């Protein structure tokens, strides 16, 4: 039974990998980094200015997320190679148009996620932010 004076249970922070996948703040692992969902294309890369839980500033310095394009490029190459090998193995080396249509279509569908995760990885790997379990 819930009483009117009952306080909600505090949100428990997960592991770094769980926080990264959920696009949570690297310092507290609780606050959301992005303002909207990944497929809201008009607000695709909109980040909160600060974490709602620990007040961490997400844009560490001007132009910080420019480095995320290299992460996004590596993700694109990895996905393309993986899909190419899968098509070659299971479809018996189809025509170049089949490769282009399947790989291109898949990359268009997942590009909002790649943009989002490249930014999150950039902050987690190169932001020099340590997790504070006391938050």
DSSP file (Angstrom, degrees, kcal/mol; ACC not computed):
  #  RESIDUE AA STRUCTURE BP1 BP2  ACC     N-H-->O    O-->H-N    N-H-->O    O-->H-N    TCO  KAPPA ALPHA  PHI   PSI    X-CA   Y-CA   Z-CA
    1    1 A X              0   0    0      0, 0.0     2,-0.5     0, 0.0     0, 0.0   0.000 360.0 360.0 360.0 135.0    0.0    0.0    0.0
    2    2 A X        -     0   0    0      4,-0.0     2,-0.2     2,-0.0     0, 0.0  -0.835 360.0-154.8 -98.4 126.5    1.3    3.4   -0.9
    3    3 A X    >   -     0   0    0     -2,-0.5     3,-1.6     1,-0.1     0, 0.0  -0.634  27.7-114.2 -94.6 157.8    0.8    6.2    1.6
    4    4 A X  T 3  S+     0   0    0      1,-0.3    -1,-0.1    -2,-0.2    -2,-0.0   0.790 117.3  52.5 -61.8 -25.8    0.7    9.9    0.6
    5    5 A X  T 3  S+     0   0    0      2,-0.1    -1,-0.3     0, 0.0     2,-0.1   0.506  82.2 117.9 -87.4  -3.9    3.9   10.5    2.5
    6    6 A X    <   -     0   0    0     -3,-1.6     2,-0.3     1,-0.1    -4,-0.0  -0.418  57.9-141.8 -68.1 134.5    5.8    7.7    0.7
    7    7 A X        -     0   0    0     -2,-0.1     3,-0.1     1,-0.1    -4,-0.1  -0.731  25.0-104.2 -93.3 144.5    8.8    8.9   -1.4
    8    8 A X        -     0   0    0     -2,-0.3     2,-0.1     1,-0.1    -1,-0.1  -0.362  43.0 -98.5 -65.6 148.4    9.5    7.3   -4.7
    9    9 A X        -     0   0    0      1,-0.1    -1,-0.1    -3,-0.0     3,-0.1  -0.408  45.8-103.0 -64.7 140.7   12.4    4.9   -4.7
   10   10 A X        -     0   0    0      1,-0.1     2,-0.4    -2,-0.1    -1,-0.1  -0.346  38.2-103.2 -65.8 147.1   15.6    6.5   -6.1
   11   11 A X        -     0   0    0     -3,-0.1     2,-0.4     1,-0.1    -1,-0.1  -0.561  36.2-135.1 -71.2 127.2   16.6    5.6   -9.6
   12   12 A X        -     0   0    0     -2,-0.4     2,-0.3    -3,-0.1    -1,-0.1  -0.713  13.7-128.5 -88.7 132.1   19.4    3.1   -9.5
   13   13 A X        -     0   0    0     -2,-0.4    17,-0.1   120,-0.1    16,-0.1  -0.578  23.8-149.1 -77.9 138.8   22.3    3.7  -11.9
   14   14 A X        -     0   0    0     15,-0.6    -1,-0.1    -2,-0.3     2,-0.0  -0.051  34.9 -61.9 -90.0-163.7   23.2    0.7  -14.0
   15   15 A X     >  -     0   0    0      1,-0.1     4,-2.4    -2,-0.0    -1,-0.2  -0.246  53.3-101.5 -74.1 170.2   26.6   -0.3  -15.4
   16   16 A X  H  > S+     0   0    0      1,-0.2     4,-2.4     2,-0.2     5,-0.2   0.888 124.0  51.2 -61.7 -39.1   28.5    2.0  -17.8
   17   17 A X  H  > S+     0   0    0      2,-0.2     4,-2.5     1,-0.2    -1,-0.2   0.907 110.0  48.7 -66.5 -41.7   27.4   -0.2  -20.7
   18   18 A X  H  > S+     0   0    0      2,-0.2     4,-1.9     1,-0.2    -2,-0.2   0.907 113.2  47.7 -63.6 -41.1   23.7    0.0  -19.7
   19   19 A X  H  <>S+     0   0    0     -4,-2.4     5,-3.0     2,-0.2     4,-0.3   0.891 111.7  50.4 -66.7 -39.4   24.0    3.8  -19.3
   20   20 A X  H ><5S+     0   0    0     -4,-2.4     3,-1.2     3,-0.2    -2,-0.2   0.932 111.4  47.2 -63.9 -46.3   25.7    4.1  -22.7
   21   21 A X  H 3<5S+     0   0    0     -4,-2.5    -1,-0.2     1,-0.3    -2,-0.2   0.858 114.6  47.0 -64.4 -35.3   23.1    2.1  -24.5
   22   22 A X  T 3<5S-     0   0    0     -4,-1.9    -1,-0.3    -5,-0.2    -2,-0.2   0.430 113.0-120.9 -85.9   1.1   20.3    4.1  -22.8
   23   23 A X  T < 5 +     0   0    0     -3,-1.2    10,-2.1    -4,-0.3    11,-0.4   0.925  57.1 158.7  58.4  49.0   22.1    7.4  -23.7
   24   24 A X  B   < -A   32   0A   0     -5,-3.0     8,-0.2     8,-0.2    -1,-0.2  -0.580  50.6 -78.5 -98.6 163.5   22.4    8.4  -20.0
   25   25 A X     >  -     0   0    0      6,-2.4     4,-1.7    -2,-0.2    -1,-0.1  -0.338  33.5-139.6 -59.6 135.5   24.8   10.9  -18.5
   26   26 A X  T  4 S+     0   0    0      1,-0.2    -1,-0.1     2,-0.2    -6,-0.1   0.716  97.8  52.4 -73.2 -18.8   28.3    9.4  -17.9
   27   27 A X  T  4 S+     0   0    0    104,-0.2   105,-3.0     1,-0.1   108,-0.2   0.919 130.6   9.7 -83.7 -45.8   28.7   11.0  -14.5
   28   28 A X  T  4 S-     0   0    0    103,-0.2    -2,-0.2     3,-0.1    -1,-0.1   0.622  84.2-141.5-108.5 -17.1   25.5    9.9  -12.8
   29   29 A X  S  < S+     0   0    0     -4,-1.7   -15,-0.6     2,-0.1    -3,-0.1   0.724  83.8  80.8  61.2  24.6   24.2    7.3  -15.3
   30   30 A X        +     0   0    0    -17,-0.1     2,-0.1    -5,-0.1    -1,-0.1   0.687  65.8  80.5-124.1 -42.8   20.7    8.6  -14.6
   31   31 A X  S    S-     0   0    0      1,-0.1    -6,-2.4    -6,-0.1     2,-0.2  -0.437  78.7-114.4 -76.9 144.2   19.9   11.8  -16.6
   32   32 A X  B     -A   24   0A   0     -8,-0.2    20,-0.3     1,-0.1    -8,-0.2  -0.519  16.4-158.4 -75.1 141.4   19.0   11.6  -20.2
   33   33 A X  S    S+     0   0    0    -10,-2.1    15,-2.8    -2,-0.2     2,-0.3   0.834  72.2  59.0 -86.1 -36.5   21.4   13.2  -22.7
   34   34 A X  B     -B   47   0B   0    -11,-0.4    13,-0.2    13,-0.3     4,-0.1  -0.681  67.6-145.0-103.4 150.4   19.0   13.8  -25.6
   35   35 A X  S    S+     0   0    0     11,-2.2     2,-0.2    -2,-0.3    12,-0.1   0.777  81.1  20.1 -81.5 -28.1   15.8   15.9  -25.6
   36   36 A X  S    S-     0   0    0     10,-0.5    -2,-0.1     7,-0.3     2,-0.0  -0.772  93.1 -76.2-134.5 175.3   13.8   13.7  -28.0
   37   37 A X    >   -     0   0    0     -2,-0.2     3,-1.4     1,-0.1     6,-0.1  -0.264  48.0-106.5 -71.0 164.7   13.7   10.2  -29.4
   38   38 A X  T 3  S+     0   0    0      1,-0.3    -1,-0.1    -4,-0.1    77,-0.1   0.803 116.4  50.3 -65.4 -30.8   16.1    9.1  -32.0
   39   39 A X  T 3  S+     0   0    0      1,-0.1     2,-1.3     3,-0.0    -1,-0.3   0.215  74.9 105.3-100.1  16.2   13.6    9.1  -34.9
   40   40 A X    X   -     0   0    0     -3,-1.4     3,-1.8     1,-0.2    -1,-0.1  -0.777  56.7-170.5 -86.0  89.7   12.2   12.6  -34.2
   41   41 A X  G >  S+     0   0    0     -2,-1.3     3,-0.9     1,-0.3    -1,-0.2   0.696  74.9  61.3 -67.2 -22.3   14.1   13.9  -37.2
   42   42 A X  G 3  S+     0   0    0      1,-0.2    -1,-0.3     2,-0.1     3,-0.1   0.711 118.9  29.5 -75.8 -17.5   13.4   17.6  -36.6
   43   43 A X  G X  S+     0   0    0     -3,-1.8     3,-1.0    -6,-0.1    -7,-0.3  -0.190  82.4 142.2-128.2  40.0   15.3   17.3  -33.2
   44   44 A X  T <  S+     0   0    0     -3,-0.9    -8,-0.1     1,-0.3    -4,-0.1   0.874  77.5  20.5 -54.9 -51.8   17.7   14.5  -34.2
   45   45 A X  T 3  S+     0   0    0     -4,-0.2     2,-0.5    -3,-0.1    -1,-0.3   0.183  84.2 140.0-108.2  18.0   20.8   15.6  -32.4
   46   46 A X    <   -     0   0    0     -3,-1.0   -11,-2.2   -12,-0.0   -10,-0.5  -0.487  31.2-168.5 -70.6 118.4   19.4   17.9  -29.8
   47   47 A X  B     -B   34   0B   0     -2,-0.5   -13,-0.3   -13,-0.2     2,-0.1  -0.743  27.2-108.7 -99.7 150.0   21.2   17.4  -26.5
   48   48 A X        -     0   0    0    -15,-2.8    10,-0.3    -2,-0.3     3,-0.1  -0.493  26.5-129.1 -65.4 149.8   20.1   18.8  -23.1
   49   49 A X  S    S+     0   0    0      1,-0.2     9,-1.8    -2,-0.1    10,-0.5   0.915  87.4   9.0 -67.1 -41.9   22.5   21.6  -22.1
   50   50 A X  B    S-C   57   0C   0      7,-0.2     7,-0.2     8,-0.1     2,-0.2  -0.935  87.9 -93.7-137.5 157.8   23.0   20.0  -18.7
   51   51 A X     >  -     0   0    0      5,-2.0     4,-1.2    -2,-0.3   -18,-0.1  -0.521  27.4-140.7 -70.3 136.8   22.2   16.7  -16.9
   52   52 A X  T  4 S+     0   0    0    -20,-0.3    -1,-0.1    -2,-0.2   -19,-0.0   0.661  98.1  39.5 -73.8 -15.6   18.9   17.0  -15.0
   53   53 A X  T  4 S+     0   0    0    -21,-0.1    -1,-0.1     3,-0.1    -2,-0.0   0.884 132.7  13.9 -98.9 -53.3   20.4   14.9  -12.1
   54   54 A X  T  4 S-     0   0    0      2,-0.1    -2,-0.1     0, 0.0    -3,-0.0   0.442  91.8-123.2-109.6  -1.1   24.0   16.0  -11.6
   55   55 A X     <  +     0   0    0     -4,-1.2     2,-0.2     1,-0.2    -3,-0.1   0.728  49.0 165.6  66.4  24.7   24.1   19.2  -13.6
   56   56 A X        -     0   0    0      1,-0.1    -5,-2.0    -6,-0.0     2,-0.6  -0.538  39.7-124.2 -69.7 134.8   27.0   18.0  -15.9
   57   57 A X  B     -C   50   0C   0     -2,-0.2    -7,-0.2    -7,-0.2    -8,-0.1  -0.730  18.6-158.7 -81.7 120.9   27.4   20.2  -18.9
   58   58 A X  S    S+     0   0    0     -9,-1.8     2,-1.2    -2,-0.6    -1,-0.2   0.840  80.4  64.8 -75.4 -33.4   27.2   17.9  -22.0
   59   59 A X        -     0   0    0    -10,-0.5    -1,-0.2     1,-0.2     3,-0.1  -0.756  68.2-174.9 -90.7  96.6   29.0   20.1  -24.4
   60   60 A X        -     0   0    0     -2,-1.2     2,-0.3     1,-0.2    -1,-0.2   0.871  67.1  -8.9 -62.7 -41.1   32.4   20.1  -22.8
   61   61 A X  S >  S-     0   0    0     -3,-0.1     3,-2.0     0, 0.0     4,-0.2  -0.971  92.9 -75.1-151.1 158.6   33.9   22.6  -25.2
   62   62 A X  T 3  S+     0   0    0     -2,-0.3    -2,-0.0     1,-0.3    -3,-0.0  -0.360 119.6  11.9 -59.4 131.4   32.7   24.2  -28.5
   63   63 A X  T >  S+     0   0    0     -2,-0.1     3,-1.6     3,-0.0     4,-0.4   0.592  83.3 137.4  79.3  11.4   33.0   21.7  -31.3
   64   64 A X  G X   +     0   0    0     -3,-2.0     3,-1.1     1,-0.3     4,-0.1   0.881  68.0  54.1 -57.5 -40.2   33.6   18.8  -29.0
   65   65 A X  G >  S+     0   0    0      1,-0.2     3,-1.0    -4,-0.2     4,-0.3   0.419  80.0  90.3 -82.1   3.7   31.2   16.5  -31.0
   66   66 A X  G X  S+     0   0    0     -3,-1.6     3,-1.4     1,-0.2     4,-0.3   0.849  82.3  60.9 -62.3 -32.0   33.0   17.1  -34.3
   67   67 A X  G X> S+     0   0    0     -3,-1.1     3,-1.1    -4,-0.4     4,-0.9   0.695  86.2  75.8 -67.5 -18.1   35.1   14.1  -33.4
   68   68 A X  H <> S+     0   0    0     -3,-1.0     4,-2.7     1,-0.2    -1,-0.3   0.728  79.8  71.1 -66.8 -20.4   31.9   11.9  -33.3
   69   69 A X  H <> S+     0   0    0     -3,-1.4     4,-2.2    -4,-0.3    -1,-0.2   0.835  95.5  52.5 -66.6 -28.7   31.9   11.9  -37.1
   70   70 A X  H <> S+     0   0    0     -3,-1.1     4,-2.2    -4,-0.3    -1,-0.2   0.882 110.0  47.8 -71.6 -37.1   35.0    9.6  -37.1
   71   71 A X  H  X S+     0   0    0     -4,-0.9     4,-2.2     2,-0.2    -2,-0.2   0.918 112.4  49.5 -65.7 -43.2   33.1    7.3  -34.7
   72   72 A X  H  X S+     0   0    0     -4,-2.7     4,-2.4     2,-0.2    -2,-0.2   0.889 109.6  51.9 -62.9 -40.1   30.1    7.4  -37.0
   73   73 A X  H  X S+     0   0    0     -4,-2.2     4,-2.5     2,-0.2    -1,-0.2   0.921 109.2  49.6 -62.4 -44.2   32.3    6.7  -40.0
   74   74 A X  H  X S+     0   0    0     -4,-2.2     4,-2.5     1,-0.2    -2,-0.2   0.889 110.6  50.4 -63.1 -38.7   33.8    3.7  -38.3
   75   75 A X  H  X S+     0   0    0     -4,-2.2     4,-2.6     2,-0.2     5,-0.2   0.917 110.4  50.0 -63.5 -42.5   30.3    2.4  -37.5
   76   76 A X  H  X S+     0   0    0     -4,-2.4     4,-2.4     2,-0.2    -2,-0.2   0.915 112.3  46.6 -63.1 -44.3   29.2    2.8  -41.1
   77   77 A X  H  X S+     0   0    0     -4,-2.5     4,-2.6     2,-0.2     5,-0.2   0.930 113.2  49.6 -63.9 -45.2   32.2    1.0  -42.4
   78   78 A X  H  X S+     0   0    0     -4,-2.5     4,-2.4     1,-0.2    -2,-0.2   0.916 113.1  45.5 -60.9 -44.7   31.8   -1.8  -39.9
   79   79 A X  H  X S+     0   0    0     -4,-2.6     4,-2.8     2,-0.2     5,-0.2   0.907 113.2  51.0 -65.2 -41.5   28.1   -2.3  -40.7
   80   80 A X  H  X S+     0   0    0     -4,-2.4     4,-2.3    -5,-0.2    -2,-0.2   0.914 112.3  45.6 -63.8 -43.3   28.7   -2.1  -44.4
   81   81 A X  H  X S+     0   0    0     -4,-2.6     4,-2.6     2,-0.2     5,-0.2   0.930 113.9  49.4 -65.2 -44.9   31.4   -4.8  -44.2
   82   82 A X  H  X S+     0   0    0     -4,-2.4     4,-2.1    -5,-0.2    -2,-0.2   0.922 113.8  44.8 -61.8 -45.4   29.3   -7.0  -42.0
   83   83 A X  H  X S+     0   0    0     -4,-2.8     4,-2.7     2,-0.2     5,-0.2   0.880 112.1  53.2 -67.0 -37.1   26.3   -6.7  -44.3
   84   84 A X  H  X S+     0   0    0     -4,-2.3     4,-2.6    -5,-0.2    -2,-0.2   0.932 111.4  45.1 -62.4 -45.8   28.4   -7.3  -47.4
   85   85 A X  H  X S+     0   0    0     -4,-2.6     4,-2.4     2,-0.2    -1,-0.2   0.885 113.1  51.1 -66.0 -37.8   29.9  -10.5  -45.9
   86   86 A X  H  X S+     0   0    0     -4,-2.1     4,-2.9    -5,-0.2     5,-0.4   0.924 112.4  45.7 -65.1 -44.5   26.4  -11.7  -44.8
   87   87 A X  H  X S+     0   0    0     -4,-2.7     4,-2.5     1,-0.2     6,-0.6   0.925 113.3  49.7 -64.2 -43.8   25.0  -11.1  -48.2
   88   88 A X  H  X>S+     0   0    0     -4,-2.6     4,-0.6    -5,-0.2     5,-0.6   0.914 116.6  42.4 -60.8 -42.2   27.9  -12.8  -49.9
   89   89 A X  H  <5S+     0   0    0     -4,-2.4    -2,-0.2    -5,-0.2    -1,-0.2   0.942 127.0  27.4 -71.4 -48.9   27.6  -15.8  -47.6
   90   90 A X  H  <5S+     0   0    0     -4,-2.9    -3,-0.2    -5,-0.2    -2,-0.2   0.767 126.7  41.0 -91.0 -26.6   23.8  -16.3  -47.5
   91   91 A X  H  <5S-     0   0    0     -4,-2.5    -3,-0.2    -5,-0.4    -1,-0.2   0.409 106.3-116.3-103.4   2.3   22.7  -14.9  -50.9
   92   92 A X  T  <5S-     0   0    0     -4,-0.6    -4,-0.2    -5,-0.3    -3,-0.2   0.915  70.3 -52.0  68.5  44.8   25.6  -16.3  -53.0
   93   93 A X  S   <S-     0   0    0     -6,-0.6    -5,-0.1    -5,-0.6    -1,-0.1   0.985  77.2-159.0  56.3  72.3   27.2  -13.0  -54.1
   94   94 A X        -     0   0    0     -7,-0.2    -2,-0.1     1,-0.2     5,-0.0  -0.015  31.8 -65.4 -71.0-177.5   24.2  -11.2  -55.5
   95   95 A X    >>  -     0   0    0      1,-0.1     4,-1.8     4,-0.0     3,-0.5  -0.181  46.3-108.6 -67.6 162.8   24.5   -8.3  -58.0
   96   96 A X  H 3> S+     0   0    0      1,-0.2     4,-2.5     2,-0.2     5,-0.2   0.811 119.4  59.9 -62.9 -30.1   26.0   -5.0  -57.1
   97   97 A X  H 3> S+     0   0    0      2,-0.2     4,-2.5     1,-0.2    -1,-0.2   0.851 102.8  51.3 -67.4 -34.4   22.6   -3.4  -57.1
   98   98 A X  H <> S+     0   0    0     -3,-0.5     4,-2.5     2,-0.2     5,-0.3   0.929 110.7  48.2 -67.6 -44.6   21.4   -5.8  -54.4
   99   99 A X  H  X S+     0   0    0     -4,-1.8     4,-2.6     1,-0.2     5,-0.5   0.952 114.6  46.5 -57.3 -49.6   24.4   -4.9  -52.2
  100  100 A X  H  X S+     0   0    0     -4,-2.5     4,-2.1     1,-0.2     5,-0.3   0.899 113.9  46.9 -62.4 -42.8   23.7   -1.2  -52.8
  101  101 A X  H  X S+     0   0    0     -4,-2.5     4,-2.2     3,-0.2     5,-0.2   0.932 117.9  40.3 -67.6 -46.0   20.0   -1.4  -52.1
  102  102 A X  H  X S+     0   0    0     -4,-2.5     4,-2.3    -5,-0.2     5,-0.2   0.948 121.6  40.3 -71.4 -48.0   20.2   -3.5  -48.9
  103  103 A X  H  X S+     0   0    0     -4,-2.6     4,-2.5    -5,-0.3     5,-0.2   0.936 118.8  46.9 -67.3 -45.4   23.3   -1.8  -47.4
  104  104 A X  H  X S+     0   0    0     -4,-2.1     4,-2.0    -5,-0.5    -2,-0.2   0.921 113.9  47.9 -62.2 -44.2   22.1    1.7  -48.4
  105  105 A X  H  X S+     0   0    0     -4,-2.2     4,-1.9    -5,-0.3    -1,-0.2   0.915 112.7  48.5 -62.6 -43.5   18.6    1.1  -47.1
  106  106 A X  H  X S+     0   0    0     -4,-2.3     4,-2.2    -5,-0.2    -2,-0.2   0.914 110.9  50.5 -63.8 -42.6   19.8   -0.3  -43.9
  107  107 A X  H  X S+     0   0    0     -4,-2.5     4,-1.0     1,-0.2    -1,-0.2   0.864 108.5  52.4 -66.0 -35.4   22.2    2.6  -43.3
  108  108 A X  H  < S+     0   0    0     -4,-2.0     4,-0.4    -5,-0.2     3,-0.3   0.909 111.1  47.7 -64.5 -40.9   19.5    5.1  -44.0
  109  109 A X  H  < S+     0   0    0     -4,-1.9     3,-0.4     1,-0.2     4,-0.3   0.889 119.4  37.3 -68.3 -39.4   17.2    3.5  -41.4
  110  110 A X  H  X S+     0   0    0     -4,-2.2     4,-2.3     1,-0.2     3,-0.3   0.466  87.5  97.4 -94.5  -0.6   19.9    3.3  -38.7
  111  111 A X  H  X S+     0   0    0     -4,-1.0     4,-2.4    -3,-0.3     5,-0.2   0.862  81.0  54.4 -60.7 -36.6   21.7    6.6  -39.4
  112  112 A X  H  > S+     0   0    0     -4,-0.4     4,-1.9    -3,-0.4    -1,-0.2   0.906 111.3  46.5 -61.8 -37.1   19.7    8.4  -36.6
  113  113 A X  H  > S+     0   0    0     -3,-0.3     4,-3.0    -4,-0.3     5,-0.2   0.888 110.8  51.8 -69.5 -38.2   20.9    5.8  -34.1
  114  114 A X  H  X S+     0   0    0     -4,-2.3     4,-2.1     2,-0.2    -2,-0.2   0.897 109.4  49.8 -66.0 -39.1   24.5    6.0  -35.4
  115  115 A X  H  X S+     0   0    0     -4,-2.4     4,-1.6    -5,-0.2    -1,-0.2   0.940 114.3  45.5 -62.1 -45.7   24.5    9.8  -35.0
  116  116 A X  H  X S+     0   0    0     -4,-1.9     4,-2.1     1,-0.2    -2,-0.2   0.936 115.9  44.1 -63.9 -48.6   23.2    9.5  -31.4
  117  117 A X  H  X S+     0   0    0     -4,-3.0     4,-2.6     1,-0.2    -1,-0.2   0.789 108.0  58.3 -73.2 -26.0   25.5    6.6  -30.4
  118  118 A X  H  X S+     0   0    0     -4,-2.1     4,-1.9    -5,-0.2    -1,-0.2   0.891 109.6  45.6 -67.9 -36.6   28.6    8.3  -32.0
  119  119 A X  H  X S+     0   0    0     -4,-1.6     4,-2.2     2,-0.2    -2,-0.2   0.914 113.2  49.0 -68.8 -42.8   28.0   11.3  -29.7
  120  120 A X  H  X S+     0   0    0     -4,-2.1     4,-2.6     1,-0.2     5,-0.2   0.936 112.9  47.4 -63.1 -45.5   27.4    9.2  -26.7
  121  121 A X  H  X S+     0   0    0     -4,-2.6     4,-3.0     1,-0.2     5,-0.4   0.885 109.1  55.2 -62.0 -38.9   30.6    7.2  -27.3
  122  122 A X  H  X S+     0   0    0     -4,-1.9     4,-2.3    -5,-0.2     5,-0.2   0.925 111.8  43.0 -60.0 -44.9   32.5   10.4  -27.9
  123  123 A X  H  X S+     0   0    0     -4,-2.2     4,-1.2     3,-0.2     6,-0.4   0.908 117.3  46.0 -68.6 -41.8   31.5   11.8  -24.5
  124  124 A X  H  < S+     0   0    0     -4,-2.6     5,-0.2    -5,-0.2    -2,-0.2   0.902 122.4  34.4 -68.3 -40.8   32.1    8.5  -22.7
  125  125 A X  H  < S+     0   0    0     -4,-3.0    -2,-0.2    -5,-0.2    -3,-0.2   0.862 133.9  20.5 -84.5 -37.2   35.5    7.8  -24.3
  126  126 A X  H  < S+     0   0    0     -4,-2.3    -3,-0.2    -5,-0.4    -2,-0.2   0.334  98.9  86.5-119.7   6.6   37.0   11.2  -24.7
  127  127 A X  S  < S-     0   0    0     -4,-1.2    -1,-0.1    -5,-0.2    -3,-0.1   0.570  82.4-136.2 -84.9  -8.6   35.1   13.4  -22.2
  128  128 A X        +     0   0    0      1,-0.2     2,-0.5    -4,-0.2    -4,-0.1   0.887  52.4 148.1  52.6  43.8   37.3   12.6  -19.2
  129  129 A X        -     0   0    0     -6,-0.4     2,-0.3    -5,-0.2    -1,-0.2  -0.931  33.9-154.4-111.2 128.9   34.2   12.2  -17.0
  130  130 A X        -     0   0    0     -2,-0.5     2,-0.2    -3,-0.1    -6,-0.0  -0.785  24.3-105.9-104.0 147.8   34.3    9.8  -14.2
  131  131 A X        -     0   0    0     -2,-0.3     2,-0.6  -103,-0.1  -103,-0.2  -0.479  25.9-155.1 -70.4 134.0   31.3    8.1  -12.7
  132  132 A X    >   -     0   0    0   -105,-3.0     3,-1.5    -2,-0.2    -1,-0.0  -0.918   7.0-170.1-114.1 104.3   30.2    9.4   -9.3
  133  133 A X  T 3  S+     0   0    0     -2,-0.6    -1,-0.1     1,-0.3  -120,-0.1   0.606  79.6  70.6 -71.1 -10.8   28.3    6.7   -7.4
  134  134 A X  T 3         0   0    0      1,-0.2    -1,-0.3    -3,-0.0  -106,-0.1   0.491 360.0 360.0 -84.7  -2.8   27.3    9.2   -4.7
  135  135 A X    <         0   0    0     -3,-1.5    -1,-0.2  -108,-0.2    -2,-0.1   0.462 360.0 360.0 -86.2 360.0   24.9   11.0   -7.0
